[in-house]
């Protein structure tokens, strides 16, 4: 596409070279993705300024630059005002791919917790309604919300293969960094807000304002907001688009356990949800309310919600024949950990151990805190874990570039009951110890990493999956019964089907 056409909707303050002579074959922001004919966007970052890498992009074949300052390079350059490269990149990417969002029913979900679950539940509802739907979010890529060139390309691919609707997680980073500019959502949802990402936003008020930006006329037609959440009520009071509130009171005759829930939707449709905890009941109501706004009837809402069997890393059950429950959950904020532990406690309250076994079971948790992230939440995690669990194993999460022992020391300072806290820096060992500690009727929650399949240590991502580690530990403790081959009296036991030839 000619560069001058792509720049039509961008506030360009200076151009060097002739944009009519440049045909753009790709929009890039990472020098590793540059191909001949790329328009490369020089993004100023917190660690690296993309302008400093522009020469590398030109060497790789970039024929034009979108930048905030002119560079001594012999390619066409379009300069935009300071701080406007990201918004300009989003508009250029949307134009390059033919504004794909305008051909799709776009739904967006933002909030500290619940985004992944709500988008998957909404996708199931829309599929039950007959709308081919795709999810974009935490489970689909490296980032919750992709950078705008990647996002627009993905939307174009979905449009071209006949997708009708998209359920997208919209992070606060994505809103602050203009990744979803050029998209107007049919309906946006706010799940909740709790302490997280303050390393980036600095204050809860700034974090909230980043989320609230989704609920403006430029970004969404209507909003669905959790009225049970303090920040949700603040949003309802200030939203610039028509907001619809939802709350736990919308669920008729609820029955909630640690791994499932049932409730009545819209007064007449009974929902059987294979996800436990009150917070997942809230997530289901969020998805149902969004679907209702889109015109989906109640029977399709109930049918879609009932088809979801599990969501990876969200109170995911690990089963290996053990006499206690093991759950793996992504909870890595104080509020999410509290919700997950309350769900685990439901499992204890719903049943007691057999007579003579020592009374009600215990809740055991394995948890930690990630490095290079909001440090203010670290002691709060320990406060929640030691207040709500009977035994808490503190371990390493994703330390990234920090010292795991130093992170654990910061976490441990918040312990409400230090006597129930056990520190073990090796995560696999901590999980094993917790599972060896568990007895019949207990619930073990392994929190923090959920669906993740690697552990980030000192810049190296080593394979690590809490679910696989837990299952292996359970199988060591409860070895599967040996499988005996079926006897065949009409042939010798050593008579191989292939005649003994290997």
Secondary structure, 3 states (H helix, E strand, C coil): CEHHHHHHHCCEEEEECCHHHCECCEEECCHHHCCCCEEEECCECCCCEHHHHHHHHHHCCCCEEEECCCCCCCCEEEEECCCCHHHHHHHHHHHHCCCHHHHCEEEEEECCCCHHHHHHHHHHHHHHCCCCEEEECCCCCCCCCCCHHHHHHHHHHHHHCCCCEEEEECCHHHHHCCCCCCCCECEEEECCCCCCCHHHHCCHHHHHHHHHHHHCCCCECEEEEECCCHHHHHHHHHCCCEEEEECHHHCEEEEECCCCEEEEECCCEEEEECCCCHHHHHHHHHHHHHHHHCCCCHHHHHHHHHHCCCCCCCCEECCCCCCCEEEEECCCCHHHHHHHHHHHHHHHHCCCCCCCCCCCCCEEEEECCCCCCCHHHHHHHHHHHHHHCCEEEECCCCCECCCHHHHHHHHHCCCCCHHHEEECCCHHHHHHHHHHHCCCCCEEEEECCCCCCEEEECCEEEECCHHHHHHHHHHHHCCCCCCCCCCCCCCCCCCCCCCCCC
